[in-house]
Amino acid sequence: MTWCATRDGIHTFPYETEVEAFCPEHGVTLLWHGPPITPPDLAGAEPHPAEPAGD
Ligand SMILES: [Zn+2]
């Protein structure tokens, strides 16, 4: 289940498939590939390295 969060509140997407979710009321479309991100995935993520200063 995927949630559509807006300033009006939060609700489930009326339309949801394995690859996308769509909320016509708010004009929100979500697309994804692969399995959902889970906490363990985020735990192993590293922030992008800072860009080196110019010159
Ligand atoms: Zn919505």
N, CA, C, O and the ligand as a Tripos MOL2 file, in Angstrom:
@<TRIPOS>MOLECULE
protein
  221   219    56     0     0
PROTEIN
NO_CHARGES

@<TRIPOS>ATOM
      1 N           0.8450   -1.1960    0.0000 N.3       1 MET1
      2 CA          0.0000    0.0000    0.0000 C.3       1 MET1
      3 C           0.8810    1.2470    0.0000 C.2       1 MET1
      4 O           1.8740    1.3410    0.7220 O.2       1 MET1
      5 N           0.4830    2.1810   -0.8240 N.am      2 THR2
      6 CA          1.2510    3.4200   -0.9270 C.3       2 THR2
      7 C           0.3600    4.5940   -0.5430 C.2       2 THR2
      8 O          -0.8440    4.5990   -0.8030 O.2       2 THR2
      9 N           0.9760    5.5720    0.0730 N.am      3 TRP3
     10 CA          0.2190    6.7090    0.5670 C.3       3 TRP3
     11 C           0.4750    7.9510   -0.2640 C.2       3 TRP3
     12 O           1.6020    8.2310   -0.6710 O.2       3 TRP3
     13 N          -0.6130    8.6960   -0.5100 N.am      4 CYS4
     14 CA         -0.5030    9.9810   -1.1730 C.3       4 CYS4
     15 C          -0.6180   11.0430   -0.0930 C.2       4 CYS4
     16 O          -1.6640   11.1950    0.5380 O.2       4 CYS4
     17 N           0.4620   11.7690    0.1100 N.am      5 ALA5
     18 CA          0.4560   12.7910    1.1560 C.3       5 ALA5
     19 C           0.4110   14.1800    0.5330 C.2       5 ALA5
     20 O           1.2370   14.5160   -0.3160 O.2       5 ALA5
     21 N          -0.5320   14.9600    0.9490 N.am      6 THR6
     22 CA         -0.6490   16.3350    0.4600 C.3       6 THR6
     23 C          -0.9760   17.2270    1.6360 C.2       6 THR6
     24 O          -1.1490   16.7530    2.7590 O.2       6 THR6
     25 N          -1.0610   18.5280    1.3730 N.am      7 ARG7
     26 CA         -1.4010   19.4480    2.4480 C.3       7 ARG7
     27 C          -2.8190   19.2040    2.9490 C.2       7 ARG7
     28 O          -3.1880   19.6640    4.0300 O.2       7 ARG7
     29 N          -3.6160   18.4760    2.1600 N.am      8 ASP8
     30 CA         -4.9900   18.1810    2.5580 C.3       8 ASP8
     31 C          -5.0780   16.9590    3.4620 C.2       8 ASP8
     32 O          -6.1300   16.6550    4.0250 O.2       8 ASP8
     33 N          -3.9650   16.2750    3.5880 N.am      9 GLY9
     34 CA         -3.9930   15.0770    4.4240 C.3       9 GLY9
     35 C          -3.2770   13.9400    3.7370 C.2       9 GLY9
     36 O          -2.4500   14.1550    2.8500 O.2       9 GLY9
     37 N          -3.5920   12.7480    4.1430 N.am     10 ILE10
     38 CA         -2.9350   11.5820    3.5780 C.3      10 ILE10
     39 C          -3.9690   10.4980    3.3490 C.2      10 ILE10
     40 O          -4.8730   10.2920    4.1590 O.2      10 ILE10
     41 N          -3.8180    9.8150    2.2380 N.am     11 HIS11
     42 CA         -4.7520    8.7380    1.9130 C.3      11 HIS11
     43 C          -4.0420    7.7660    1.0020 C.2      11 HIS11
     44 O          -2.9470    8.0440    0.5130 O.2      11 HIS11
     45 N          -4.6620    6.6350    0.7760 N.am     12 THR12
     46 CA         -4.0500    5.6530   -0.1050 C.3      12 THR12
     47 C          -4.3150    6.0290   -1.5550 C.2      12 THR12
     48 O          -5.3260    6.6620   -1.8570 O.2      12 THR12
     49 N          -3.4310    5.6530   -2.4340 N.am     13 PHE13
     50 CA         -3.6220    5.9270   -3.8560 C.3      13 PHE13
     51 C          -4.8120    5.1130   -4.3790 C.2      13 PHE13
     52 O          -4.9100    3.9130   -4.1250 O.2      13 PHE13
     53 N          -5.7100    5.7770   -5.1080 N.am     14 PRO14
     54 CA         -6.8670    5.0660   -5.6780 C.3      14 PRO14
     55 C          -6.4420    4.0030   -6.6770 C.2      14 PRO14
     56 O          -7.0710    2.9510   -6.7900 O.2      14 PRO14
     57 N          -5.3680    4.2890   -7.3980 N.am     15 TYR15
     58 CA         -4.8850    3.3480   -8.4000 C.3      15 TYR15
     59 C          -3.4560    2.9820   -8.0550 C.2      15 TYR15
     60 O          -2.6010    3.8530   -7.8970 O.2      15 TYR15
     61 N          -3.2050    1.7010   -7.9420 N.am     16 GLU16
     62 CA         -1.8500    1.2700   -7.6200 C.3      16 GLU16
     63 C          -1.5790   -0.0710   -8.2640 C.2      16 GLU16
     64 O          -2.3730   -1.0060   -8.1600 O.2      16 GLU16
     65 N          -0.4330   -0.1450   -8.9360 N.am     17 THR17
     66 CA         -0.0200   -1.4020   -9.5350 C.3      17 THR17
     67 C           1.3670   -1.7260   -9.0090 C.2      17 THR17
     68 O           1.8620   -1.0730   -8.0890 O.2      17 THR17
     69 N           1.9880   -2.7340   -9.5960 N.am     18 GLU18
     70 CA          3.3120   -3.1130   -9.1250 C.3      18 GLU18
     71 C           4.3710   -2.1060   -9.5470 C.2      18 GLU18
     72 O           5.4740   -2.0930   -9.0010 O.2      18 GLU18
     73 N           4.0350   -1.2560  -10.5260 N.am     19 VAL19
     74 CA          5.0470   -0.3350  -11.0300 C.3      19 VAL19
     75 C           4.6700    1.1290  -10.8830 C.2      19 VAL19
     76 O           5.4980    2.0110  -11.1090 O.2      19 VAL19
     77 N           3.4360    1.3890  -10.5090 N.am     20 GLU20
     78 CA          3.0740    2.7930  -10.3810 C.3      20 GLU20
     79 C           1.8690    2.9850   -9.4710 C.2      20 GLU20
     80 O           1.1080    2.0580   -9.1970 O.2      20 GLU20
     81 N           1.7270    4.2170   -9.0180 N.am     21 ALA21
     82 CA          0.5600    4.5870   -8.2300 C.3      21 ALA21
     83 C           0.1060    5.9390   -8.7600 C.2      21 ALA21
     84 O           0.9250    6.7810   -9.1250 O.2      21 ALA21
     85 N          -1.2080    6.1380   -8.7980 N.am     22 PHE22
     86 CA         -1.7370    7.3480   -9.3950 C.3      22 PHE22
     87 C          -2.9030    7.8890   -8.5770 C.2      22 PHE22
     88 O          -3.8080    7.1490   -8.1930 O.2      22 PHE22
     89 N          -2.8640    9.1870   -8.3190 N.am     23 CYS23
     90 CA         -3.9510    9.8400   -7.6050 C.3      23 CYS23
     91 C          -4.4740   10.9630   -8.4840 C.2      23 CYS23
     92 O          -3.8720   12.0350   -8.5300 O.2      23 CYS23
     93 N          -5.5820   10.7420   -9.1820 N.am     24 PRO24
     94 CA         -6.1300   11.7650  -10.0660 C.3      24 PRO24
     95 C          -6.6060   12.9950   -9.3030 C.2      24 PRO24
     96 O          -6.6150   14.0990   -9.8470 O.2      24 PRO24
     97 N          -6.9880   12.8150   -8.0850 N.am     25 GLU25
     98 CA         -7.4900   13.9410   -7.2890 C.3      25 GLU25
     99 C          -6.4080   14.9860   -7.0720 C.2      25 GLU25
    100 O          -6.6670   16.1890   -7.1250 O.2      25 GLU25
    101 N          -5.2040   14.5150   -6.8280 N.am     26 HIS26
    102 CA         -4.0900   15.4230   -6.5720 C.3      26 HIS26
    103 C          -3.1240   15.4940   -7.7420 C.2      26 HIS26
    104 O          -2.1430   16.2350   -7.6930 O.2      26 HIS26
    105 N          -3.3910   14.7320   -8.7880 N.am     27 GLY27
    106 CA         -2.5110   14.7420   -9.9390 C.3      27 GLY27
    107 C          -1.1350   14.2130   -9.6140 C.2      27 GLY27
    108 O          -0.1370   14.6750  -10.1680 O.2      27 GLY27
    109 N          -1.0770   13.2430   -8.7160 N.am     28 VAL28
    110 CA          0.2070   12.6870   -8.3010 C.3      28 VAL28
    111 C           0.4070   11.3180   -8.9300 C.2      28 VAL28
    112 O          -0.4500   10.4390   -8.8440 O.2      28 VAL28
    113 N           1.5610   11.1640   -9.5630 N.am     29 THR29
    114 CA          1.9090    9.8620  -10.1220 C.3      29 THR29
    115 C           3.2510    9.4280   -9.5620 C.2      29 THR29
    116 O           4.2150   10.1940   -9.5690 O.2      29 THR29
    117 N           3.3090    8.2160   -9.0860 N.am     30 LEU30
    118 CA          4.5680    7.6710   -8.6050 C.3      30 LEU30
    119 C           4.9390    6.4830   -9.4720 C.2      30 LEU30
    120 O           4.1090    5.6260   -9.7750 O.2      30 LEU30
    121 N           6.1950    6.4500   -9.8610 N.am     31 LEU31
    122 CA          6.6910    5.3060  -10.6240 C.3      31 LEU31
    123 C           7.8880    4.7440   -9.8850 C.2      31 LEU31
    124 O           8.6820    5.4860   -9.3060 O.2      31 LEU31
    125 N           8.0080    3.4680   -9.9080 N.am     32 TRP32
    126 CA          9.1730    2.8780   -9.2730 C.3      32 TRP32
    127 C           9.5410    1.5840   -9.9640 C.2      32 TRP32
    128 O           8.7270    0.9420  -10.6280 O.2      32 TRP32
    129 N          10.7830    1.2320   -9.7820 N.am     33 HIS33
    130 CA         11.2870   -0.0080  -10.3440 C.3      33 HIS33
    131 C          11.9900   -0.7740   -9.2400 C.2      33 HIS33
    132 O          12.6990   -0.1900   -8.4210 O.2      33 HIS33
    133 N          11.7970   -2.0390   -9.2240 N.am     34 GLY34
    134 CA         12.4440   -2.8460   -8.2070 C.3      34 GLY34
    135 C          11.6570   -2.8010   -6.9160 C.2      34 GLY34
    136 O          10.6120   -2.1560   -6.8340 O.2      34 GLY34
    137 N          12.1570   -3.4810   -5.9220 N.am     35 PRO35
    138 CA         11.4560   -3.5680   -4.6470 C.3      35 PRO35
    139 C          11.4700   -2.2310   -3.9210 C.2      35 PRO35
    140 O          12.3460   -1.4010   -4.1640 O.2      35 PRO35
    141 N          10.5070   -2.0180   -3.0340 N.am     36 PRO36
    142 CA         10.4600   -0.7800   -2.2560 C.3      36 PRO36
    143 C          11.7040   -0.6280   -1.3930 C.2      36 PRO36
    144 O          12.3180   -1.6130   -0.9830 O.2      36 PRO36
    145 N          12.0590    0.6000   -1.1290 N.am     37 ILE37
    146 CA         13.1970    0.8630   -0.2500 C.3      37 ILE37
    147 C          12.8010    0.5320    1.1780 C.2      37 ILE37
    148 O          11.7170    0.8900    1.6380 O.2      37 ILE37
    149 N          13.6890   -0.1510    1.8620 N.am     38 THR38
    150 CA         13.4130   -0.5300    3.2470 C.3      38 THR38
    151 C          14.4620    0.0910    4.1570 C.2      38 THR38
    152 O          15.5210    0.4950    3.6790 O.2      38 THR38
    153 N          14.1990    0.1760    5.4340 N.am     39 PRO39
    154 CA         15.1730    0.7530    6.3790 C.3      39 PRO39
    155 C          16.5760    0.1820    6.2270 C.2      39 PRO39
    156 O          17.5410    0.9460    6.2430 O.2      39 PRO39
    157 N          16.7300   -1.1480    6.0770 N.am     40 PRO40
    158 CA         18.0900   -1.6860    5.8940 C.3      40 PRO40
    159 C          18.7720   -1.1030    4.6600 C.2      40 PRO40
    160 O          19.9860   -0.9000    4.6590 O.2      40 PRO40
    161 N          17.9970   -0.8330    3.6120 N.am     41 ASP41
    162 CA         18.5820   -0.2410    2.4100 C.3      41 ASP41
    163 C          19.1290    1.1490    2.7210 C.2      41 ASP41
    164 O          20.2250    1.5110    2.2910 O.2      41 ASP41
    165 N          18.3610    1.9100    3.4660 N.am     42 LEU42
    166 CA         18.7780    3.2660    3.7990 C.3      42 LEU42
    167 C          19.9790    3.2410    4.7390 C.2      42 LEU42
    168 O          20.8390    4.1190    4.6800 O.2      42 LEU42
    169 N          20.0330    2.2380    5.6000 N.am     43 ALA43
    170 CA         21.1330    2.1520    6.5540 C.3      43 ALA43
    171 C          22.4570    1.9750    5.8250 C.2      43 ALA43
    172 O          23.5030    2.4120    6.3050 O.2      43 ALA43
    173 N          22.4050    1.3240    4.6500 N.am     44 GLY44
    174 CA         23.6310    1.0860    3.9120 C.3      44 GLY44
    175 C          23.9380    2.1870    2.9190 C.2      44 GLY44
    176 O          24.9780    2.1660    2.2610 O.2      44 GLY44
    177 N          23.0280    3.1570    2.8080 N.am     45 ALA45
    178 CA         23.2380    4.2400    1.8480 C.3      45 ALA45
    179 C          24.2230    5.2520    2.4020 C.2      45 ALA45
    180 O          24.2930    5.5080    3.6040 O.2      45 ALA45
    181 N          24.9740    5.8090    1.4810 N.am     46 GLU46
    182 CA         25.9150    6.8530    1.8960 C.3      46 GLU46
    183 C          25.5670    8.1270    1.1330 C.2      46 GLU46
    184 O          25.1450    8.0730   -0.0220 O.2      46 GLU46
    185 N          25.7450    9.2570    1.7800 N.am     47 PRO47
    186 CA         25.4430   10.5300    1.0990 C.3      47 PRO47
    187 C          26.4270   10.7490   -0.0360 C.2      47 PRO47
    188 O          27.5510   10.2470   -0.0120 O.2      47 PRO47
    189 N          25.9940   11.4920   -1.0120 N.am     48 HIS48
    190 CA         26.8860   11.8050   -2.1120 C.3      48 HIS48
    191 C          28.0730   12.5970   -1.5630 C.2      48 HIS48
    192 O          27.9050   13.4660   -0.7070 O.2      48 HIS48
    193 N          29.2550   12.2960   -2.0550 N.am     49 PRO49
    194 CA         30.4250   13.0460   -1.5910 C.3      49 PRO49
    195 C          30.3150   14.4820   -2.0380 C.2      49 PRO49
    196 O          29.7710   14.7860   -3.1000 O.2      49 PRO49
    197 N          30.8310   15.3410   -1.2260 N.am     50 ALA50
    198 CA         30.7650   16.7700   -1.5540 C.3      50 ALA50
    199 C          31.6150   17.0430   -2.7900 C.2      50 ALA50
    200 O          32.6830   16.4590   -2.9770 O.2      50 ALA50
    201 N          31.1170   17.9350   -3.6160 N.am     51 GLU51
    202 CA         31.8850   18.3080   -4.7990 C.3      51 GLU51
    203 C          33.1380   19.0520   -4.3620 C.2      51 GLU51
    204 O          33.0840   19.9160   -3.4870 O.2      51 GLU51
    205 N          34.2560   18.7140   -4.9710 N.am     52 PRO52
    206 CA         35.4930   19.4380   -4.6010 C.3      52 PRO52
    207 C          35.3730   20.9000   -5.0060 C.2      52 PRO52
    208 O          34.7550   21.2360   -6.0160 O.2      52 PRO52
    209 N          35.9580   21.7360   -4.2180 N.am     53 ALA53
    210 CA         35.9000   23.1710   -4.5130 C.3      53 ALA53
    211 C          36.6130   23.4420   -5.8300 C.2      53 ALA53
    212 O          37.5800   22.7650   -6.1790 O.2      53 ALA53
    213 N          36.1290   24.4240   -6.5400 N.am     54 GLY54
    214 CA         36.7480   24.7460   -7.8330 C.3      54 GLY54
    215 C          38.1790   25.2160   -7.6560 C.2      54 GLY54
    216 O          38.6080   25.5870   -6.5640 O.2      54 GLY54
    217 N          38.8880   25.1890   -8.7410 N.am     55 ASP55
    218 CA         40.3060   25.5950   -8.7930 C.3      55 ASP55
    219 C          41.1520   24.5610   -8.0980 C.2      55 ASP55
    220 O          42.3720   24.7080   -8.0270 O.2      55 ASP55
    221 ZN         -3.9450   12.1130   -3.4430 Zn       56 ZN56
@<TRIPOS>BOND
     1     1     2 1
     2     2     3 1
     3     3     4 2
     4     3     5 am
     5     5     6 1
     6     6     7 1
     7     7     8 2
     8     7     9 am
     9     9    10 1
    10    10    11 1
    11    11    12 2
    12    11    13 am
    13    13    14 1
    14    14    15 1
    15    15    16 2
    16    15    17 am
    17    17    18 1
    18    18    19 1
    19    19    20 2
    20    19    21 am
    21    21    22 1
    22    22    23 1
    23    23    24 2
    24    23    25 am
    25    25    26 1
    26    26    27 1
    27    27    28 2
    28    27    29 am
    29    29    30 1
    30    30    31 1
    31    31    32 2
    32    31    33 am
    33    33    34 1
    34    34    35 1
    35    35    36 2
    36    35    37 am
    37    37    38 1
    38    38    39 1
    39    39    40 2
    40    39    41 am
    41    41    42 1
    42    42    43 1
    43    43    44 2
    44    43    45 am
    45    45    46 1
    46    46    47 1
    47    47    48 2
    48    47    49 am
    49    49    50 1
    50    50    51 1
    51    51    52 2
    52    51    53 am
    53    53    54 1
    54    54    55 1
    55    55    56 2
    56    55    57 am
    57    57    58 1
    58    58    59 1
    59    59    60 2
    60    59    61 am
    61    61    62 1
    62    62    63 1
    63    63    64 2
    64    63    65 am
    65    65    66 1
    66    66    67 1
    67    67    68 2
    68    67    69 am
    69    69    70 1
    70    70    71 1
    71    71    72 2
    72    71    73 am
    73    73    74 1
    74    74    75 1
    75    75    76 2
    76    75    77 am
    77    77    78 1
    78    78    79 1
    79    79    80 2
    80    79    81 am
    81    81    82 1
    82    82    83 1
    83    83    84 2
    84    83    85 am
    85    85    86 1
    86    86    87 1
    87    87    88 2
    88    87    89 am
    89    89    90 1
    90    90    91 1
    91    91    92 2
    92    91    93 am
    93    93    94 1
    94    94    95 1
    95    95    96 2
    96    95    97 am
    97    97    98 1
    98    98    99 1
    99    99   100 2
   100    99   101 am
   101   101   102 1
   102   102   103 1
   103   103   104 2
   104   103   105 am
   105   105   106 1
   106   106   107 1
   107   107   108 2
   108   107   109 am
   109   109   110 1
   110   110   111 1
   111   111   112 2
   112   111   113 am
   113   113   114 1
   114   114   115 1
   115   115   116 2
   116   115   117 am
   117   117   118 1
   118   118   119 1
   119   119   120 2
   120   119   121 am
   121   121   122 1
   122   122   123 1
   123   123   124 2
   124   123   125 am
   125   125   126 1
   126   126   127 1
   127   127   128 2
   128   127   129 am
   129   129   130 1
   130   130   131 1
   131   131   132 2
   132   131   133 am
   133   133   134 1
   134   134   135 1
   135   135   136 2
   136   135   137 am
   137   137   138 1
   138   138   139 1
   139   139   140 2
   140   139   141 am
   141   141   142 1
   142   142   143 1
   143   143   144 2
   144   143   145 am
   145   145   146 1
   146   146   147 1
   147   147   148 2
   148   147   149 am
   149   149   150 1
   150   150   151 1
   151   151   152 2
   152   151   153 am
   153   153   154 1
   154   154   155 1
   155   155   156 2
   156   155   157 am
   157   157   158 1
   158   158   159 1
   159   159   160 2
   160   159   161 am
   161   161   162 1
   162   162   163 1
   163   163   164 2
   164   163   165 am
   165   165   166 1
   166   166   167 1
   167   167   168 2
   168   167   169 am
   169   169   170 1
   170   170   171 1
   171   171   172 2
   172   171   173 am
   173   173   174 1
   174   174   175 1
   175   175   176 2
   176   175   177 am
   177   177   178 1
   178   178   179 1
   179   179   180 2
   180   179   181 am
   181   181   182 1
   182   182   183 1
   183   183   184 2
   184   183   185 am
   185   185   186 1
   186   186   187 1
   187   187   188 2
   188   187   189 am
   189   189   190 1
   190   190   191 1
   191   191   192 2
   192   191   193 am
   193   193   194 1
   194   194   195 1
   195   195   196 2
   196   195   197 am
   197   197   198 1
   198   198   199 1
   199   199   200 2
   200   199   201 am
   201   201   202 1
   202   202   203 1
   203   203   204 2
   204   203   205 am
   205   205   206 1
   206   206   207 1
   207   207   208 2
   208   207   209 am
   209   209   210 1
   210   210   211 1
   211   211   212 2
   212   211   213 am
   213   213   214 1
   214   214   215 1
   215   215   216 2
   216   215   217 am
   217   217   218 1
   218   218   219 1
   219   219   220 2
@<TRIPOS>SUBSTRUCTURE
     1 MET1         2 RESIDUE 1 A MET
     2 THR2         6 RESIDUE 1 A THR
     3 TRP3        10 RESIDUE 1 A TRP
     4 CYS4        14 RESIDUE 1 A CYS
     5 ALA5        18 RESIDUE 1 A ALA
     6 THR6        22 RESIDUE 1 A THR
     7 ARG7        26 RESIDUE 1 A ARG
     8 ASP8        30 RESIDUE 1 A ASP
     9 GLY9        34 RESIDUE 1 A GLY
    10 ILE10       38 RESIDUE 1 A ILE
    11 HIS11       42 RESIDUE 1 A HIS
    12 THR12       46 RESIDUE 1 A THR
    13 PHE13       50 RESIDUE 1 A PHE
    14 PRO14       54 RESIDUE 1 A PRO
    15 TYR15       58 RESIDUE 1 A TYR
    16 GLU16       62 RESIDUE 1 A GLU
    17 THR17       66 RESIDUE 1 A THR
    18 GLU18       70 RESIDUE 1 A GLU
    19 VAL19       74 RESIDUE 1 A VAL
    20 GLU20       78 RESIDUE 1 A GLU
    21 ALA21       82 RESIDUE 1 A ALA
    22 PHE22       86 RESIDUE 1 A PHE
    23 CYS23       90 RESIDUE 1 A CYS
    24 PRO24       94 RESIDUE 1 A PRO
    25 GLU25       98 RESIDUE 1 A GLU
    26 HIS26      102 RESIDUE 1 A HIS
    27 GLY27      106 RESIDUE 1 A GLY
    28 VAL28      110 RESIDUE 1 A VAL
    29 THR29      114 RESIDUE 1 A THR
    30 LEU30      118 RESIDUE 1 A LEU
    31 LEU31      122 RESIDUE 1 A LEU
    32 TRP32      126 RESIDUE 1 A TRP
    33 HIS33      130 RESIDUE 1 A HIS
    34 GLY34      134 RESIDUE 1 A GLY
    35 PRO35      138 RESIDUE 1 A PRO
    36 PRO36      142 RESIDUE 1 A PRO
    37 ILE37      146 RESIDUE 1 A ILE
    38 THR38      150 RESIDUE 1 A THR
    39 PRO39      154 RESIDUE 1 A PRO
    40 PRO40      158 RESIDUE 1 A PRO
    41 ASP41      162 RESIDUE 1 A ASP
    42 LEU42      166 RESIDUE 1 A LEU
    43 ALA43      170 RESIDUE 1 A ALA
    44 GLY44      174 RESIDUE 1 A GLY
    45 ALA45      178 RESIDUE 1 A ALA
    46 GLU46      182 RESIDUE 1 A GLU
    47 PRO47      186 RESIDUE 1 A PRO
    48 HIS48      190 RESIDUE 1 A HIS
    49 PRO49      194 RESIDUE 1 A PRO
    50 ALA50      198 RESIDUE 1 A ALA
    51 GLU51      202 RESIDUE 1 A GLU
    52 PRO52      206 RESIDUE 1 A PRO
    53 ALA53      210 RESIDUE 1 A ALA
    54 GLY54      214 RESIDUE 1 A GLY
    55 ASP55      218 RESIDUE 1 A ASP
    56 ZN56       221 GROUP 0 **** ****
